[in-house]
Amino acid sequence: VELLQYEKQVEVAMAEDLDAENPDKMFFEYLARAYESFLSGNDDDEQLENELAQAFESKNQSTQEEVDRVSIANAKMEEEILTLAESKLETLQDKRNLLIKDLDKFKMLIENLNKHLADVDKKTVE
């Protein structure tokens, strides 16, 4: 009798709980209902088993959909990372090449200015 009262209290508590998607709770509810059915003399209750199987199938399907969604999002992010990394590398390489050309131009300018200075010095000495 106490066990049945406990079972009823558990059922009420489970009905109040909003997290019905928890597999442990779904299984515990099945066990409670199966035990109650067993105590009432019904040893073979396929309906309970089918309900449990259907609940787990539904949970598995929603979990698989979430996995698929996250996998697609992950693939898109990986592609974006590769694109950004490649474009960043190309940009930096272009900038490096431009700076090397600028450095060569400055060296030539310094050389020309030094020649010009030498020519001016020669003319002022004469």
Buried (B, 14 or more C-beta within 10 A) or exposed (E): EEEEEEBEEEBEEBEEEEEEEEEEEBEEBBEBBBEBBEEEEEEEBEEBEEBBEEBBEEBEEEEEEEEEEEEEEEEEEEEEEEEEEEEEEEEEEEEEEEEEEEEEEEEEEEEEEEEEEEEEEEEEEE
